[in-house]
Amino acid sequence: MKKFDIRRLKIKPVSIDQIDDRMLLINLYATQAITLVIGFIWLLFQHRNPFLLFVLPEGLKFLYFGAGLAAAVIALDFLSARFVPDEANDDGGVNDRIFKHRAIWHVVVLSLIVSICEETLFRGAIQHQFGPYWTSIIFATIHVRYLKHWIPTGLVFAISYALGWIYIQTDTLWAPILAHFLIDMIMGFVIRFRREE
């Protein structure tokens, strides 16, 4: 029997253009499922009940914080798109591929899944252990497609920190989930309905 030699494994970089739409969606859903599972496991290691994070809070404070942050981020993104050259905001075409030809309901579903899964891991589990600053560094790092350009990397860090801040202010995960959902959904719709120049 041949021995397995890890040194013989070769990892080949793949560009977004080499992945078909079906595989892109499979990767997206798989990474979100993995993110949620890691978040739940991390919470269990912290001796916390993951389901308690999803108890709806009393009052509307979380709505104001979530919607307010989303409005600020979207305004900042529009300003950035207006004054910053396209090549400095380039994500390699990933967001265009994800949202451009997606049905409206699918944009909503994708945005909801991503916001719940990522906020469970980052705000619910990681921030509890490391605080909003280090959580935001990790969050910006996993959004690797932005790391080639400092402006989107800085924006992702700032948005993550703001998500962590509203989580602390409202004491509910629903505030950052709502903000993340609205940001992704509205920006997804912008990409979906944008006219080609």
N, C-alpha and C positions, 0 to 999 in steps of 0.2 A: 504494500500500500504506500502511495506517495505521501510525503509529508507536505502539509500546507505551509507555504513560505510567504509571510506577509510582505516581505520586501519585493515580491514579484507583482504585487497589486499596483495597478496604474490608475491614477485618477485623472480623467481627461476633462478639462473645462468645457462646458456647454453654454453656448449663447442662447438667449431667449428666442432667437429666430429658428433654432434647431429643434425646439419643442413644439409639438402640435397642441391645439387648443385643449383636447381631451387630457393630455399628459400634464399640461399646465394646471388645469383644474384639480386633477388627482393630487399633484404635488401641493397645491394650495390647501386643499381639504386635509390631506395627510399631515402637513406641518401644523395645521391648527389643532387637529386631534392630538398630536404629540404634545403640543404646547399645553393643552388643557389637562392631559394626563399628568405631565410633569408638574403642573401647578397643583393639582389635587394631591399628588404624592408628597410634594414639598409641604403643603399645608398639613398633611397627616403627620409628617415628621416634626412639625412645629406643635403637634398636639392640639391642632385647631380643626374644627368641623368645617369642611369646605362649603357645605350647604348653608351655613349661617351667614356666609358672605352675600348670599342672594336673597336674604329677607328684605322685603320692601320697607323702606323707612317711613316714618310718619312725617307728614308735612311735605312741602314742595321745594325745600331748600336745595335738594340735590338736582332738581330740574333747572333751577336758575343757574347754578354753578355749571352744570353740564352743558346746557344750551348756550350760556354766556361764553364759556371757553371755546365751544365749537364756532360760534360767530366770530370771536377774535382770531382764531386760527385761520378760518376761511378768508377773512379780510386780509390777514397777513400774507396768506398764500397768493391772493390776487395781486397784492402790492408787489410781492416777490416776482410773480410772473410778468408783471408790467415793467419792472425796472431792472431785473436781473437777466442777463443773456440766457437763452435756452440751454446752451451747452453747460452752463454753471448749475443748472437745475436738473440735468439729465439723470434719469434713473435707469438708463439702458432700455427703455421702452416697456418695462415690466407692467407699470400701471395701465398704459395704453392697451397692452395685450389682455390684461385682466378685465378691463371695463368696456373697451371700445364697442364690441359687438354683442354685449351681454343684454339679455332682456331686463326690463326694469325690475321685475320681481327678483331676478337673480342678483342684481346689484344690491338690493335691500338685504337679501339673505346672506350674501357674502360679507357685507359690512357688519351685520349683526353677529355672525359667527366669529369673525376676526376680532371684533371688539370684546365679546364675552371671553373668548379663549385667551387673548393676549392680556387683558386686564386681570383675569384670574391669576395668571402666572406672575405678571410684573407688579401690579399694585397689590394684589391680594397676598401673594407669597413672598416674592423677592423683596419688595419694599418693606414689609414687616421685619425682615431680617437685616437689611442693609441700608434702609433709608432711601429717600427720593433721589439723592445725588448719584449714588452708585448704581441704583436701579436704572436711572436715565442713561448712564454710560453704557450699561449692558444693553438696554433697549436700542440705543443708537447703533451699537456695534452689530446687533443681529440684523438690523436693516442694512445689510452689507451693500446693497445696490446703490446706496447713497454715499458710501464712504469715499468714492473717487472725488467728490466735490465737497468743499467745506461748508458751503451755504446750506444745502439740504441736510447735511449731517448735523449742523448747528440747530437747524429748525427742528429736526426730529428729537434732538436732546432737549430743547426748550419745551416742545410740546409734551414730551414724556414727563419732564419736571413739573409742568403745569398740571398734568393729569394726576401726578402724585400729590401735588399741593391741594387740589380740590378733593381728593380722597381723604386727606387729613382734615380739611375744613368741614366736610360733610359727614365724615365717619361712616360712609356707605360706599360700596363698590359700584353702586348704580350711577353715581355722578360721573366717574371716569368712563364707565361703559357707555353711558349716554353720549358724552362728548366724543369719544372715539367713534362710535357708531355714526353720529351726525357728520363728523368730519369725513370719514371714509365714504359714506353714502353720497353726500353732496359733491365731493370731489369726483366720485365715480360717475355721477350724473353729468358733471361738467365735461368729463372725458367722453362719456357716452353720447352726449348731444352736441359736442363741439363740432363746428363746421370745419372741414378741411380748407386750408388757405390755398 
